[in-house]
Amino acid sequence: MVGRANAENGDEGRRAPSVPPARDPAVAVAEEFELARQKGTAEAFELFIARHGDDPLAEKARAELKRLSR
């Protein structure tokens, strides 16, 4: 209890936040595209397009989807 009180009474004992820095969104989208490509299913590409339709990788996903439908 004393240790807790001391930690609350000043900067001593304060810890840096344990929240990791935010991920780069482009990296997360690229990883998601790679997972869709690994699955290789129409459903995986459709889901990627639904989530990231404005991303440049969506065009690649659309091309893969067309290739699958042949």
C-alpha positions in Angstrom: 0.0 0.0 0.0 2.9 2.4 0.8 4.5 1.7 -2.5 1.3 2.5 -4.3 0.8 5.7 -2.4 4.4 6.8 -3.2 3.8 6.0 -6.9 0.7 8.2 -6.9 2.5 11.2 -5.3 4.9 12.1 -8.0 6.5 11.1 -11.2 8.6 8.6 -9.5 7.3 5.1 -10.1 5.4 6.1 -13.2 5.7 3.7 -16.0 5.6 4.4 -19.7 2.3 3.4 -21.3 2.3 -0.2 -22.4 0.3 0.5 -25.6 2.3 -0.3 -28.7 2.6 2.2 -31.5 -0.1 2.1 -34.2 0.6 -0.1 -37.2 1.1 1.3 -40.6 -2.3 0.9 -42.3 -0.7 0.2 -45.6 1.2 -2.7 -44.2 -1.9 -4.2 -42.6 -3.8 -3.9 -45.9 -0.9 -5.5 -47.8 -0.8 -8.4 -45.3 -4.6 -8.9 -45.7 -4.2 -9.0 -49.5 -1.4 -11.5 -49.2 -3.7 -13.7 -47.0 -6.4 -13.5 -49.6 -3.9 -14.4 -52.3 -2.7 -17.4 -50.3 -6.3 -18.6 -49.8 -6.9 -18.1 -53.5 -10.7 -18.2 -53.2 -13.3 -15.9 -54.7 -14.7 -15.3 -51.2 -11.3 -14.2 -49.9 -10.8 -11.6 -52.7 -14.4 -10.4 -52.4 -14.0 -9.8 -48.7 -10.7 -7.9 -49.4 -12.5 -5.8 -52.0 -15.4 -5.1 -49.6 -13.0 -4.0 -46.9 -10.5 -2.1 -49.0 -12.3 -1.2 -52.2 -10.4 2.1 -52.5 -7.0 0.7 -52.0 -4.7 0.2 -55.0 -4.4 -3.5 -54.1 -8.2 -3.8 -54.7 -7.5 -3.6 -58.4 -5.1 -6.6 -58.1 -7.8 -8.4 -56.1 -10.4 -7.7 -58.8 -8.0 -9.0 -61.4 -7.5 -12.2 -59.4 -11.2 -12.5 -59.0 -11.7 -12.3 -62.8 -8.9 -14.9 -63.3 -10.7 -17.2 -60.9 -14.1 -16.9 -62.7 -12.6 -18.0 -66.0 
